[in-house]
Amino acid sequence: MYLTGTEQHALRGVFALLAEDDHGEQEIRERLGRALLDLLHADQFASFVWDAGSGNFDARVALHMDPANLDRYAQWHQHHDPITFVLQSRRRATRVTEVMPQRELMRTPFFNDFLARDGLHWGMNLHAFEGGRALGDLRIWRRKCRGDFGDHEKALLDLIEPAFAGALQRAQRAAASAAAVPAPAAWTLLSAREQEVARCVREGLTDKEIARRLAVGVPTVRTYLRRIFDKLGIERRSALAGWAVPPAR
């Protein structure tokens, strides 16, 4: 694989970033996204983590995309997305045009009501896994005028994938270790209802199961979870699952 001098320099920076151990998952994905926009001559970047328990792509990071448009993705478009689950199943760098012809994609509401609003036209995804568990993804897009990604860009992204997955795994282990330390002061920041939801997550219940147990709607459960994450300073359910939750009284 031939690399230009500019690409060699950029890759050294990427691997140095991914070798550092003092960043959280979200910061890793954001900083890598900025580097990939330059390396791959791209315009927009987004990254999510697939949460099998809730059936959602959460923990978003995005560059050069409208937050309101991304909110619509979280609420509706991700559940009517014709490409991402196919791209996810590949588990390697894959161009969107490899799973759906561009003309066909451009006829979908997903393209016209979501992608096109931010100028996303040509896409490439990489979804990192540890066994069957999703670690995080990289979604890189170009505007129409730049043209599609090629095999060279795919090879660059595949080259980065092992270091990306390793960095996320280390960050998750560090977060879980920190969360396992009892923190009664932080726990008291949660309301009684939020504490109930946290205990349900510790039991491994999904959002729907929590909603049934507490007799509330699934959106209400997700609101509680966002508040819990904010108060405890964590980003994902896995960190909450590792938190030292005091027993119910």
Salt bridges, closest charged atoms under 4 A:
GLU7 OE2 - HIS152 NE2 2.89
GLU20 OE1 - HIS23 NE2 2.39
GLU20 OE1 - ARG31 NH1 3.58
ASP21 OD1 - ARG170 NE 2.60
ASP22 OD1 - HIS23 NE2 3.35
GLU25 OE1 - ARG236 NH1 3.31
GLU27 OE2 - HIS23 ND1 3.17
GLU27 OE2 - ARG31 NH1 3.93
GLU30 OE2 - ARG34 NH2 3.24
ASP43 OD2 - ARG146 NE 2.94
ASP51 OD2 - ARG237 NE 3.75
ASP71 OD1 - ARG60 NH1 2.85
GLU98 OE2 - LYS154 NZ 3.06
GLU130 OE1 - ARG133 NH2 2.36
ASP137 OD2 - HIS127 ND1 3.76
ASP137 OD2 - ARG139 NH2 3.04
ASP151 OD1 - ARG95 NH1 3.11
GLU153 OE2 - ARG142 NH2 3.34
GLU194 OE1 - LYS231 NZ 2.86
GLU196 OE2 - ARG193 NH1 3.20
GLU203 OE2 - ARG213 NH1 2.95
ASP207 OD2 - ARG222 NE 3.07
ASP207 OD1 - ARG237 NH1 2.33
